[in-house]
């Protein structure tokens, strides 16, 4: 099972130097992939959680690709914000320029004010996401033009519509920051939908929180990836047993000021990496 890290490409601490430091730290600790998030217009609903500056994901990943050799990805690109042919072109170019390192995580989005600012109908975001994935794949099939290579598409979302989208159009289901029991139930439903659709069950590549605590947290009060080191390692093992091929660790706790002191997140990432390395050597 591979491990990636969601790098905060936003907030008061985000600047080119710090993004480069994040990328090189993630690679230096032995993680397999670095991923970034997506917002285009930092409207008030976005800024409340992810304040400016917000570095656009394709631009950011293209730049960071030159400082690293590990995998790259989006978690998640908000599908309705861009024309499908633009997404197809940018993703194909980034994948080609980076030597085939890209995973394209895609979601429907949630920030209503941002949709309004971009002139996109919020009520059609699910349909627009389906259309984008289909059109991107169709564009990539024209290899002589796009030269996309093999770019996996991870589909976010936990609703029945999101799970069905993952079955119909995705290479993997990519749930974000949920409890293990919730994901287990989602995987069961994913299998049911795959039977209904007559399609194979997609892969499983969740993004989870990473927040280490000195003392264990009550099981009923924590999400996956939160708690003592033993609890977090147990979560990773459980996800592996559930069939996860890749897990993305998200060390951002919700306070924008964290982006100015990334050393705390780096310490947690280093602790997990060292512990996993010790387990593999036993």
N, C-alpha and C positions, 0 to 999 in steps of 0.2 A: 504494500500500500504506500503510495507516494504522499508527501506532505507539501502543501503550498502555504503561502502567507499572503493575506490581504494587506497591502501596504496603503496607509492613509495618504491619498493624493489631494488632500484638502486641509483647510484649517489654518490658523495663524502661524503654525510652525512649518507649513509646507513651503518649500522653496527648492530650486534645482539642486543645491548642495545636499540638503537633507534627504530629498528623494534618492539621490545617488547613494548616500550613506545607507539608507534603508535597503536599497537593492543589493549593495555589496555585503551588508551585514547578513541579509537573508541567505545569500549564496554562500558566504563564509561559514555560516552555521550548518550548512549541509542540506538545506531545504531544496526541494525539487522545482519549485515554481514561485514566482511573484505575480500577484494579481492586483488590479486597481478597480475602483468603482467609477460610476458614471453619473454626472449631472451636467447640463449644458447652461441653463439659466438659473442662477442662484437666487431664486425667488424666496420670499419670507418663509414659506413652509420648508424649503430645502435648507436655508441658512440656519434655521432653528436647530438642526442636527448636524449639518455639514457646511460650516461657514466658508466664505471665500478666504483665500483664493482656492478655486477648484480646478485642478489640472485635467484637461480633457484626456480620456484614456488612450486613444490611439496615438496622440502626440506624445504622451508621457511614456508609453511602452516602447515606442519607436526610439526615443532618446535613451531609455534605460537599457534597451537591447544592446547598445554599444558598450555598456559597462559590465555586462554579465554574459553568462553562457547557459543559464538555467531556463526553464520554461517560463512562458509569459501567459497572461490571461486577463479576462474581464469578469468581474463578479459584482454586479452584472451590467452589461450594456443594456440601456433602456431602448427596446426595439422601436417604438413609435417615433422617436425623436429624429431619426435620420431616414433618408430615402434608401430603400434596399440596395440599389446599385452603388450608392456611395459606401455603405457598409461592406458590401461584397468587395469593392475595390480596395478600401483601406485595409480590411482584414487580410486579403490576399497579398497585398504589397508588404504588410508588416510580417506576415508569415514567411514570405520569400526572402525578405531582407534579413530576417533573424535566423534563417536556416531551419525553418519548419518548427518553430517553438510555440506557436500560438494555440490557445484554447479560447473559444468565443463563448463566454457565458452570457445568456440573454434573459431578460425579464420584461414584464409588462409595464412596470413603473407604478408610482403611488402619489407623486406630488402634483395635485390638481392645478395649483397655481403655475407650476412650471409648464404643464401641458398648455394652459391658456396662453402663456407668454410665447410659446412656440407655435401657436395656432393649430394645435392638434386636439382632436375630439377625445376627451378623457373616456367617454363611454364606449369608444370603439377600440380601446387599447389592446384588448385581447385579440380581436379580429386582425388588427394591424400587425400584431406580433406574429400571428400565424402566417400572414401574407409575407412579412419580411423574411422569415426563415425559409419559406418555400422559394421566394424569388432569389435570395442569396444563394441557396443551393443550386438553383437553375443557372445562375450566372457563373458559379464556380465550375459547373459541368463543361463550360466552354474553356477548356484548359489553355488553348492557344492564345486566348485573350487575357484571362485572369491569372493563370498559373497559380492557382490557390493551393495546390497540394492537398494534403489531408488535414483539414482543420476541424477538430471535434467541436460540436455545439452542445453546450450544457444548458438545459432549460430550467429556470427557476420557477418557483410558485408552488403553493401547497393546496390550492383549491382543486376540486375535481376537474375543472377546465384546465388548470395548470398541469395536473398529472396526465391528463389525456394529451395535452400538447407535447409533453416529454415523450410519451409513447409514440405518437404519430410522427414527430419531427425532430426529436433530440437523440443525441448519442448517449447522454447521461442526464439523470435527474439531479438538480442542484439546489436542494433546500437550504435556507439561510437561517442560522442561529436558532435552532429548535432543540427541544428535548429529544433524547434517544427514543423514548416510548412513542412520541409523536411521529418520528421518522420511521419507526418500525411499522406503525399503522399505515403510514403513507406508502411504504414499500409493498405491504400487502395489497393495498388498493391499486398500486401500479401494476402488480401482477394480474389482478382481475381485469383491469382495463386492457392490458396487452392481449389477454385471451379474447376479450370482446372485439378488439381491433384486428385480431389475427396477425399480430406483430410481435417481434421479440421484445423481451423486457429490456429497457435501456439500462445503462450502467448507473452507478450510484456514486456521486461526488459531492458530499455535503460541505457547506461552510459552517464552522462552529466558532463560538466564542473561545478566547483564551484569556483566562484570568485566574492566576494562581493565588491561593490563600494559604496562610500558615496552618490554620486548622481546617479540618473537613467541614463542608457545608451540609446542612440537612438535605437529604436526597429529594424531598418534595419541594424544595425551595431554590433549586439551582437548575440552570440549563446546561446542555452538553458543553464540556470544555471549561467549566467554571468549578473551582474548588481546590482541594489539595492536589499535590502532584500525583498522588496515588489515584485520586478520583479521575483526574484528567487522563492519565495513562490507561485507566480502566475504560473510560469512554472511547478512547482511540481503539482499544482492543475490541470493544463491542461493535464499533462501526466496521472494523475489519471483518468481523464474523458475519456482519449483516451484508457484506459484499462490496463495501466501499473500495474503489480502486484508487481514489485520491481524496484527501481531506484538506480543506483550506482552513487554516487557523486565522482568526480575526482578533487581534489584540486590542482593538479600539473599544474603549469602555463607554463612550458617549460624551465625554467632556472634551470640547475642542481644545482646551489648554493642554491636553495630553500630547497633542501634536508638537508642542514645543519642548517636550522632555521624552523623547522616544526611548531613552535608555531603560526606562522601566519595562516597556514592552520587550525590548531586546533581551533584558535579563530573563523574562519568562520564556521567551523563545529559546534562549541558550540552555535554560534548565531542562526544558522538554527535549531538545535535541540531544543533550548529553545523556539524559536518562534513557532515551530510545537507543542510542548508540551502545550504551552499556548492556541493555537487554539483548541486542543483536549479537554481541560478542560472547554472551553466556552460552 
